[in-house]
């Protein structure tokens, strides 16, 4: 497996740092964000170290979409939000802090005060 020994997400993927995984597939896992923008803010993370969306092989696209939809549906089913944002920051100038590709799923409610860049 491709890993970066200094990457926190690689360490979580390898169970070097314990974390409760909300969902897991062959190539991805989902965990709660440690600095959530809203209750239920979840990260979808590849198990292998890919820097950005551009590095994730196209062959993993369907699996990524499926786990993203699963987590998003769970957020709605648990009434953590009436909607959700799916956000991916790619590279530092776009707000990427951990240089391991990951999606944010952020539950949203009417008048929650959260801002969107769009």
N, C-alpha and C positions, 0 to 999 in steps of 0.2 A: 504494500500500500504506500502511496506517495504521502509523506508527512514532512512537516517542518518541526524540528525538535523544540523550537522556541515559540511555536504558535499555540495559543491557548485553546483554539478550537480543535487542533490536532490532538492536543492532550486530552480534551474531553472525549473526542472520538475514540481514542485509544484507552479510555477509562483510567488515565493517569490522574485526572481530576474528576472526582465523582460529581455527577449531576443527574437529576431526574429527567429522563428522556420522555417526552410526551408522546412521541411516535418515532418509528424507525423503519427504514426500508433497507434494501441491500446497499444503497449508496448515499443515503441521507438520514439525518435525524433532526428532531425538533426539540428545542428546550425553551424555557421561559427566559426572556431578556433580564439581565441582572439590574439594568437601569430602565425599567419599563416606562413608556410614554402613556400607557393605560393598562389597567388590569387585564391580564391575558396576553400581553405583548409577547409574541413568540418569534423565535429565530429558526429558520430552516437552513441547515448547514450540511454541505457535502462531507462525507467521511474522509475523502482524499483531499489533499491540499491543492486547491485551485485559487489563484489570486483574485480573479474577477469573473464576471459572467462570461467574458470572452474566452476564458480558459476551460470552462465546463464543456465537456464533449457533447455534441448534439445528440448523441445516442442516449444521454441521460435526461433529455428534455421531458419526455413523457413521465418518467418517474418523479422528477422535480414538480411537474404540474400536479400529479396525483397527490403527493404529500401536502402540497400547498393547498389544494382544494379540501383535503381531509381536515387539516388544521383550521382552515377558514370556516368550514361547516361546523366544526366543534365549537368554535367561538360563538357562532350564531345560535346553535342548539343550547349552549350553556347560558345564553342571554348576557354574555360579556359585552356585547355590542349589538347594534342594529345594522351595522355595516362594518367594513374593514378596509384598510389600505394594505396593499402589497408593495413594499418598497425595497429597492436594492441600490445601495450606494456603491459605485465603482470608482476606485482610486481616491486618493486623499482630497483632491479639490472638489469632489462630489460628496464628501462627508464620510468616506470609508475609514474607520478607525482600526479595525482588525483586518489585516490584509490576507484574509481567507474569505472567499466568496460566501455570502449568506444573504438570505431574504428576511425582511422584517414583515410580520403580519401584525398589524396594529388594530385592535378592536376600536370602533368608533360609535359614538352615541350623539344624538342631536344636541347641539350647543355644548359640546364637551370642551371647547376652548382650544383644541389642538389646531395647529396651523398646517396647511399643506402647501407645497411649493407650486402646485398647479392651480 
